[in-house]
Structures are given as C-alpha cells and as structure tokens.
Amino acid sequence: MGGESTTRTVPHHGGASSGPAGSRTGQRLSGLAVALGLVLFLGGFAWGAVVYRPYTVPTGSMAPTIDAGQRVLAQRVDGGEVRRGDVVVFTDKSWVSNAPVVKRVVAVGGDVVACCTDGKLTVNGKRIDEPYLAEGSLAGIEHFPTVKVPKGRLFLLGDERSGSLDSTAHLTDAAGGTVGRDAVSARVDAVVWPMDGLLPRPTGFESLGGLSSPGPLRTIVALIVAGAVLVLGGGAYGPIAKRLAGASRARTEPTGAR
C-alpha cells in the first residue's frame, strides 16, 4: 500500500555475544584484557629493572661482539656464578679506578691459559674455538706466556685481542693479570642499542665444563610484548564495538515509502 514504509532488519541470533548483554560481556572481557596486559607489561619492566643493569661500553676492546658506544644489558650475578666464556662487568682498582670494565672470562681458578697454538687460545691444553673473534685478532698476543690462574680468580680478555687492555696488559701485577671473582657484578646478555640481540653462546668452552645458563631476558621481553598486545587489543574494543553498532543501526533504518 502507498505511504507504507518497510524496515529491513538483520535477524539476531541468541547467544551471550548479542544485544546489550553481549556488549556488557565484551566490555568486561576488554577491561580484563587491559588489566592483565598492564600487569604483564609493568611486571616485565619491573622484573627487568631488578635483574638487569644497562651499561655503555666506551671502547672497542670487545669488538666485534660489542662495538664502542653500544649499550648492553647485563644480568646481576654473583662472581661465584661466572663460567668460562662469559662476558662480565667488573671493577678492579688495579685496572681502572672505580670504573666498570667489560671483558670475556677465558679461564677460572686452577686453569692454565696460554696463547697461541695454531692461532688459537689454549686452556688446560685444549685449543678453544672462538668464532666471535675478528680475523687476526690474536696477532698482538702471540707471545703471551702460560699463566696458572689462582683459586678464586679469573683471567679475562677482550674480543679485540690485539688492542684490549685486559689481563695480558697486567701480567706483571701482583695478581698476574687475574681478577677476583668478587669483583664481578654482572654478566652481559645482550646488546640493546643498537638492537643486535643476545650475545652468541661461547660453545668453544663447553669441553672444559658447563656454560652459564641463559638469563631471563627472552621471558621478560615476551611478557612486555604480550602485555602491550593485550592493552592495545582491549583498548581497541570500545571504538570497534561502537563502529559495528553504528553500521548495524544503518542497516535497520527505514528504506522509505513505496
């Protein structure tokens, strides 16, 4: 009949996700996602702040593993936890007064370390494969003598062996270039600026004993990322639901007389 108007409607199906009840459920779920996301995000940062410390490496003595000026994250550890191959942060006044130094542990108490045999560092008579070294980096220390590391101490080298002021530069000191375990405050896990990622595992030292277990950095990053995704996803629910509701209303408006 003329003058009559018709309305096109989209049928609604039953279920918790439809109508006002569904909207309330969605709002609750989005709020829960945001709350959980904030817990994970802030908890990850808090965990990282407790476990890790940032350092800037001022020189190229650890190149190419860590270049001058790069920012690293180092896990706070006790010196007793240090293993061969670890890159550590330590302070020894006989080296540099009150300034943290970053070097690689190549030998621990009781070890005999020397260089070089067929171009490789030897520890307890075993040649150590060190793929993280730049080619020719051992050239500057070809004549470094055999050293027996005293108990409770560490022998440390830079990865840029020809230009590093490390244990080889302190061989004439009373401690024979070694550093006490208690001087170590942290173990470097990753280069974070620029984002070069985790340091490679020093697998060449595995034949001499177990390596240090990886720190929790991967887990911390995963928590932060998951938290950020939940916060963004939960926060986006409101605008998306509003847009969908507007589109639904547009479909149910009268189409006019005919």
Secondary structure, 3 states (H helix, E strand, C coil): CCCCEEECCCCCCCCCCCHHHHHHHHHHHHHHHHHHHHHHHHHHHHHHHHHEEEEECCCCCCCCCCCCCCEEEEEECCHHHCCCCCEEEECCCCCCCCCCEEEEEEEECCCEEEEEECCEEEECCEECCCCCCCCCCCHHHCCCCCEECCCCEEEEECCCCCCCCCHHHHCCCCCCCCEEHHHEEEEEEEEEECCCEECCCCHHHHHHCCCCCCCCHHHHHHHHHHHHHHHHHHHHHHHHHHHHHHHHHHHHCEEEEC
